[in-house]
Amino acid sequence: MFKKVLVANRGEIAVQIIRALHEMSIQAVAIYSVADQDSLFVQLADEAVCIGAGPVNESYLNMQAIISAANLTGCQAIHPGYGFLSENATFATLCQACQLTFIGPDADVIAQMGDKATARQTMKQLGVPVIPGSITILSTVTDALASAQQLGYPVMIKATAGGGGKGIRVVNDEQALAQAFQTAKQEAKASYDDGRLYLEKVIAPAKHIEVQVIADTQGHVVYLPERDCSLQRNHQKVIEESPCALLTPTERQQLGELVAAETKKLHYTNTGTFEFLMDQQHQFYFLEMNTRLQVEHTVTEMVTGLELIKAQVLVAAKMPLPFSQDEVQVNGVAIECRLNAEDPYHDFRPQPGQIKSLIYPMGTLGVRIDAGVVAGSTIAPFYDSMIAKVIVHGKDRKTAIAKMRRCLDELVLTGVQTNREFLSGLLTSEVVKQATYTTEYIQQDFLKEWLTDASTQISSAN
């Protein structure tokens, strides 16, 4: 087993990895930017190394600086968390070349599945239904226009690398495609240092369903209960839950067995997530595979009682999975809300600044807060605006929703504006209560209604 592991990330996920390592009696080394020098994860680590200035290209994407920090502090392994370099095959290869274990899949599999266009072709060859899309990478607007004409509008421009909604645009006609192509390319290049794009046909209305798998080096593959991640804004997840209320036990088993079989064919190790769109006839279409831990892995942990970060570390150390498929059971319902420093009343503009006071809701069984900030912490302008993840567990959806609403009502945070009221409003929606929401619900229906109601309440108060 490893004695010391470097955590190549920041914020709440760095905190969770450090805590898991400490519970496994493993020392944790943090890397941090100048902007993060007073952060919670830096304080919790056994050692911490400053690797550069605030911008990600000068710090958390600086491979050489991260490798140097790992070697300097005597680490045997690196956990990349999610985002940043977690799906970067070059970084995984560099770790191996420097005798450092990358806690994730092998570099060749990351290259194969972390690249969304390549992953689509791989899944298609393996017989998995995929969303119709462009056959090759689109180098120019002319190529994109030709591909869109074959697919038929609306289409979605997508970056081959990364995640989190970056480099994605939905377009309805030629003019919109020509305008959006370059901006999507620039955004993808800035976010992932990879500007390659492809097109997919838009399937709507649909639910976004994902299934996480984990596999060890002994050949064992386990699939976990699916997550419903359909509540999205601009292709970024807002609220996630597990299991999906609309799936039958038979559908759950069939989908799980499908991804487990594909995982074995790929010779995949460690954790990954297969993402699908499910249409109204419950037909599933492969969307992409994330070759890393997911932000929303917490809801899976809540309904199964399994600890996935610890399992990742064990697998990376060539040890067998600590649980079998038979031990994976769905217990109740879990919901996660992403609390962000943003202004939902003004197009969700990021709200950097210092948190003056912060009281997290607790007090009952089944409440979990994953956070990387405390009172006095600063939300830097260089990074994602997520403050914390609020996760609840209940015996059923009604109980879980009521618990989450209570938690959001009790949460106290001053100094920066957040999306707390927006999240609370979503949970009062009858569409959300009935679990019939789709990926388009927030953008097409809920947001406009919520803003109108909020404006009316403000006018009445004045």
Summary of the structure (lengths in Angstrom):
residues: 462
radius of gyration: 21.3
end to end distance: 62.7
largest distance: 65.9
contacts: 1590
relative contact order: 0.11
helix: 39%
strand: 25%
